[in-house]
Amino acid sequence: MKAKNPWHRLPDKPPFVLDEDKDAVLAFNEEARQKGHPHALNLDIIPVPFVGRPDAPVVLLGNIAGAGDEHLDDYKKWPAYADRLHKNLLHQNLDCQFLPMGPDVDTLPPHKAWWNDKLKHLLDSFGNGAAAESILARSLLAVEFFPYRSRSNEYHHEKLSLMSSQGYSQVLVYNAMENGAVIIIRYGKAKWFDAVRGLQTYRHLILLKEARQTHISPNGVADDGAYKKIVEKIKASVALTSGRGAS
């Protein structure tokens, strides 16, 4: 499935929001402010609706990327990171596409630490260290159901439907299904099933046992053998890539 990537229209400075999303997002934030809700969207930092290789063999689906401790000033301290965030939106990072597994100089420490924790079992399965990080950096795509970043880790954005930006993320999932990728739902199972036709019965779909514990681990997957399937899918992709490089 093909769709135009809307993220080339993202402004170069805050507020980081697409023009077609701006009215709805600003109205949502104003309502959250008036009601004292903590889940307003942080438009001072670059959105991460997805991160990683668009044709990755393993795809991780979530609800929404949190803002965490990230601030606009961080981009002045780590300009390479900001540059890679912008390039990520256009799929222009040719190496270390899954940014959290990239070199420290290009990744905010809290961002890297969070994903290292969630993926620690996969890192172990590939020997840990820089070599394991490099493998995962070339093998993963994480897609969030909602494209902008929340000041809270809780999802309260059901009333917002952003056809262009959310639609593009859904296209990435459709393409992953067409490519036979392993797809793991970390958060938002019901929303993803409703938005992406055929996902619920997709033969390479993997669910986790606990919605609140989203570590990708041998004991964390719902079906026996599913974790091995993830590892083998990555190994096969790495071997294929290496073979192309050698030819």
DONULUM-990037 format. One record per residue (C-alpha): residue number from 1; x, y, z. Coordinates in steps of 0.1 Angstrom, whole numbers, plus 5000, padded with zeros to 4 digits. Layout:
N
+------+------+------+------+
| resi |    x |    y |    z |
+------+------+------+------+
|  NUM |    X |    Y |    Z |
...
+------+------+------+------+
//
This chain:
247
+------+------+------+------+
| resi |    x |    y |    z |
+------+------+------+------+
|    1 | 5000 | 5000 | 5000 |
|    2 | 5013 | 5034 | 4990 |
|    3 | 5006 | 5067 | 5007 |
|    4 | 5023 | 5101 | 5007 |
|    5 | 5044 | 5108 | 5037 |
|    6 | 5030 | 5140 | 5053 |
|    7 | 5059 | 5146 | 5076 |
|    8 | 5080 | 5165 | 5051 |
|    9 | 5056 | 5194 | 5059 |
|   10 | 5066 | 5194 | 5096 |
|   11 | 5078 | 5229 | 5106 |
|   12 | 5115 | 5233 | 5115 |
|   13 | 5107 | 5250 | 5148 |
|   14 | 5080 | 5247 | 5174 |
|   15 | 5051 | 5242 | 5175 |
|   16 | 5061 | 5209 | 5158 |
|   17 | 5027 | 5200 | 5144 |
|   18 | 5014 | 5195 | 5108 |
|   19 | 4991 | 5222 | 5095 |
|   20 | 4963 | 5197 | 5088 |
|   21 | 4965 | 5186 | 5125 |
|   22 | 4971 | 5219 | 5141 |
|   23 | 4935 | 5231 | 5148 |
|   24 | 4924 | 5198 | 5164 |
|   25 | 4956 | 5194 | 5184 |
|   26 | 4956 | 5230 | 5197 |
|   27 | 4920 | 5227 | 5207 |
|   28 | 4927 | 5194 | 5225 |
|   29 | 4956 | 5210 | 5244 |
|   30 | 4935 | 5240 | 5254 |
|   31 | 4908 | 5218 | 5268 |
|   32 | 4934 | 5198 | 5287 |
|   33 | 4949 | 5230 | 5301 |
|   34 | 4915 | 5243 | 5312 |
|   35 | 4906 | 5211 | 5329 |
|   36 | 4940 | 5206 | 5345 |
|   37 | 4946 | 5173 | 5327 |
|   38 | 4983 | 5161 | 5324 |
|   39 | 4980 | 5145 | 5290 |
|   40 | 4984 | 5176 | 5268 |
|   41 | 5006 | 5171 | 5237 |
|   42 | 5041 | 5185 | 5239 |
|   43 | 5046 | 5204 | 5206 |
|   44 | 5080 | 5218 | 5217 |
|   45 | 5097 | 5185 | 5208 |
|   46 | 5098 | 5166 | 5175 |
|   47 | 5071 | 5140 | 5171 |
|   48 | 5081 | 5103 | 5169 |
|   49 | 5050 | 5086 | 5153 |
|   50 | 5074 | 5059 | 5143 |
|   51 | 5111 | 5052 | 5145 |
|   52 | 5132 | 5027 | 5126 |
|   53 | 5135 | 5010 | 5093 |
|   54 | 5102 | 5012 | 5073 |
|   55 | 5107 | 4977 | 5059 |
|   56 | 5120 | 4962 | 5092 |
|   57 | 5114 | 4925 | 5098 |
|   58 | 5101 | 4931 | 5133 |
|   59 | 5075 | 4958 | 5140 |
|   60 | 5065 | 4970 | 5175 |
|   61 | 5031 | 4987 | 5179 |
|   62 | 5023 | 5011 | 5207 |
|   63 | 4998 | 5038 | 5218 |
|   64 | 5018 | 5070 | 5220 |
|   65 | 5054 | 5082 | 5225 |
|   66 | 5058 | 5100 | 5258 |
|   67 | 5078 | 5132 | 5261 |
|   68 | 5096 | 5120 | 5291 |
|   69 | 5123 | 5144 | 5302 |
|   70 | 5130 | 5157 | 5267 |
|   71 | 5130 | 5195 | 5262 |
|   72 | 5136 | 5218 | 5233 |
|   73 | 5170 | 5228 | 5248 |
|   74 | 5182 | 5192 | 5244 |
|   75 | 5183 | 5198 | 5206 |
|   76 | 5209 | 5225 | 5212 |
|   77 | 5230 | 5201 | 5233 |
|   78 | 5226 | 5172 | 5209 |
|   79 | 5220 | 5187 | 5174 |
|   80 | 5228 | 5154 | 5158 |
|   81 | 5199 | 5138 | 5176 |
|   82 | 5175 | 5165 | 5164 |
|   83 | 5188 | 5160 | 5129 |
|   84 | 5182 | 5123 | 5131 |
|   85 | 5147 | 5128 | 5145 |
|   86 | 5138 | 5149 | 5115 |
|   87 | 5154 | 5124 | 5091 |
|   88 | 5136 | 5096 | 5108 |
|   89 | 5103 | 5111 | 5098 |
|   90 | 5114 | 5110 | 5062 |
|   91 | 5131 | 5076 | 5064 |
|   92 | 5164 | 5092 | 5056 |
|   93 | 5186 | 5077 | 5083 |
|   94 | 5205 | 5051 | 5063 |
|   95 | 5224 | 5036 | 5094 |
|   96 | 5211 | 5029 | 5129 |
|   97 | 5175 | 5036 | 5118 |
|   98 | 5161 | 5026 | 5151 |
|   99 | 5175 | 5056 | 5169 |
|  100 | 5175 | 5043 | 5205 |
|  101 | 5200 | 5017 | 5194 |
|  102 | 5222 | 5043 | 5177 |
|  103 | 5255 | 5057 | 5190 |
|  104 | 5253 | 5076 | 5223 |
|  105 | 5263 | 5108 | 5206 |
|  106 | 5231 | 5107 | 5185 |
|  107 | 5207 | 5095 | 5211 |
|  108 | 5194 | 5111 | 5243 |
|  109 | 5204 | 5090 | 5272 |
|  110 | 5169 | 5086 | 5288 |
|  111 | 5155 | 5075 | 5254 |
|  112 | 5182 | 5049 | 5249 |
|  113 | 5179 | 5037 | 5285 |
|  114 | 5141 | 5032 | 5282 |
|  115 | 5143 | 5011 | 5250 |
|  116 | 5174 | 4992 | 5263 |
|  117 | 5152 | 4981 | 5292 |
|  118 | 5122 | 4970 | 5270 |
|  119 | 5145 | 4952 | 5246 |
|  120 | 5171 | 4938 | 5270 |
|  121 | 5162 | 4902 | 5263 |
|  122 | 5166 | 4907 | 5226 |
|  123 | 5199 | 4924 | 5232 |
|  124 | 5210 | 4894 | 5253 |
|  125 | 5199 | 4871 | 5224 |
|  126 | 5223 | 4888 | 5201 |
|  127 | 5253 | 4890 | 5225 |
|  128 | 5247 | 4924 | 5240 |
|  129 | 5270 | 4954 | 5235 |
|  130 | 5275 | 4975 | 5204 |
|  131 | 5271 | 4946 | 5180 |
|  132 | 5237 | 4936 | 5194 |
|  133 | 5226 | 4973 | 5193 |
|  134 | 5237 | 4975 | 5157 |
|  135 | 5216 | 4945 | 5147 |
|  136 | 5185 | 4958 | 5164 |
|  137 | 5190 | 4993 | 5150 |
|  138 | 5187 | 4977 | 5115 |
|  139 | 5159 | 4953 | 5123 |
|  140 | 5132 | 4972 | 5142 |
|  141 | 5104 | 4996 | 5135 |
|  142 | 5082 | 5010 | 5163 |
|  143 | 5049 | 5026 | 5153 |
|  144 | 5027 | 5046 | 5177 |
|  145 | 4990 | 5047 | 5172 |
|  146 | 4990 | 5085 | 5179 |
|  147 | 5017 | 5106 | 5162 |
|  148 | 5024 | 5134 | 5187 |
|  149 | 5041 | 5131 | 5220 |
|  150 | 5022 | 5133 | 5253 |
|  151 | 5033 | 5150 | 5285 |
|  152 | 5018 | 5119 | 5302 |
|  153 | 5024 | 5082 | 5295 |
|  154 | 4987 | 5076 | 5297 |
|  155 | 4966 | 5075 | 5265 |
|  156 | 4937 | 5099 | 5265 |
|  157 | 4935 | 5110 | 5229 |
|  158 | 4905 | 5090 | 5216 |
|  159 | 4887 | 5121 | 5206 |
|  160 | 4915 | 5131 | 5182 |
|  161 | 4914 | 5115 | 5148 |
|  162 | 4942 | 5128 | 5125 |
|  163 | 4935 | 5113 | 5091 |
|  164 | 4968 | 5122 | 5074 |
|  165 | 4994 | 5116 | 5101 |
|  166 | 4977 | 5086 | 5117 |
|  167 | 4968 | 5072 | 5084 |
|  168 | 5004 | 5072 | 5073 |
|  169 | 5014 | 5052 | 5104 |
|  170 | 4987 | 5027 | 5096 |
|  171 | 5000 | 5024 | 5061 |
|  172 | 5034 | 5014 | 5075 |
|  173 | 5017 | 4986 | 5094 |
|  174 | 4998 | 4974 | 5062 |
|  175 | 5031 | 4974 | 5044 |
|  176 | 5047 | 4954 | 5072 |
|  177 | 5020 | 4928 | 5068 |
|  178 | 5025 | 4927 | 5030 |
|  179 | 5062 | 4921 | 5037 |
|  180 | 5056 | 4893 | 5061 |
|  181 | 5071 | 4911 | 5091 |
|  182 | 5066 | 4899 | 5126 |
|  183 | 5043 | 4924 | 5143 |
|  184 | 5042 | 4927 | 5181 |
|  185 | 5015 | 4947 | 5198 |
|  186 | 5029 | 4964 | 5229 |
|  187 | 5000 | 4987 | 5237 |
|  188 | 4966 | 4996 | 5221 |
|  189 | 4955 | 4962 | 5208 |
|  190 | 4919 | 4971 | 5204 |
|  191 | 4927 | 5004 | 5186 |
|  192 | 4951 | 4987 | 5162 |
|  193 | 4927 | 4959 | 5154 |
|  194 | 4900 | 4985 | 5147 |
|  195 | 4923 | 5007 | 5125 |
|  196 | 4942 | 4981 | 5105 |
|  197 | 4920 | 4956 | 5086 |
|  198 | 4933 | 4921 | 5088 |
|  199 | 4957 | 4927 | 5116 |
|  200 | 4938 | 4906 | 5142 |
|  201 | 4941 | 4875 | 5121 |
|  202 | 4975 | 4882 | 5107 |
|  203 | 4996 | 4850 | 5109 |
|  204 | 5028 | 4867 | 5121 |
|  205 | 5011 | 4887 | 5149 |
|  206 | 5025 | 4883 | 5184 |
|  207 | 5007 | 4895 | 5215 |
|  208 | 5022 | 4900 | 5250 |
|  209 | 5009 | 4884 | 5282 |
|  210 | 5007 | 4916 | 5302 |
|  211 | 4996 | 4950 | 5288 |
|  212 | 5015 | 4968 | 5315 |
|  213 | 5048 | 4948 | 5311 |
|  214 | 5059 | 4953 | 5276 |
|  215 | 5093 | 4937 | 5277 |
|  216 | 5099 | 4916 | 5246 |
|  217 | 5110 | 4884 | 5264 |
|  218 | 5107 | 4846 | 5262 |
|  219 | 5082 | 4846 | 5291 |
|  220 | 5065 | 4878 | 5281 |
|  221 | 5049 | 4866 | 5248 |
|  222 | 5015 | 4850 | 5249 |
|  223 | 5023 | 4820 | 5227 |
|  224 | 5050 | 4794 | 5231 |
|  225 | 5077 | 4797 | 5205 |
|  226 | 5068 | 4833 | 5196 |
|  227 | 5100 | 4848 | 5211 |
|  228 | 5121 | 4823 | 5190 |
|  229 | 5101 | 4835 | 5159 |
|  230 | 5112 | 4871 | 5166 |
|  231 | 5148 | 4862 | 5170 |
|  232 | 5148 | 4840 | 5139 |
|  233 | 5132 | 4867 | 5118 |
|  234 | 5159 | 4891 | 5128 |
|  235 | 5186 | 4866 | 5121 |
|  236 | 5173 | 4859 | 5087 |
|  237 | 5171 | 4895 | 5079 |
|  238 | 5207 | 4901 | 5091 |
|  239 | 5219 | 4872 | 5070 |
|  240 | 5201 | 4885 | 5039 |
|  241 | 5215 | 4920 | 5044 |
|  242 | 5250 | 4906 | 5049 |
|  243 | 5247 | 4885 | 5018 |
|  244 | 5237 | 4915 | 4997 |
|  245 | 5266 | 4934 | 5011 |
|  246 | 5291 | 4907 | 5001 |
|  247 | 5278 | 4904 | 4965 |
+------+------+------+------+
//
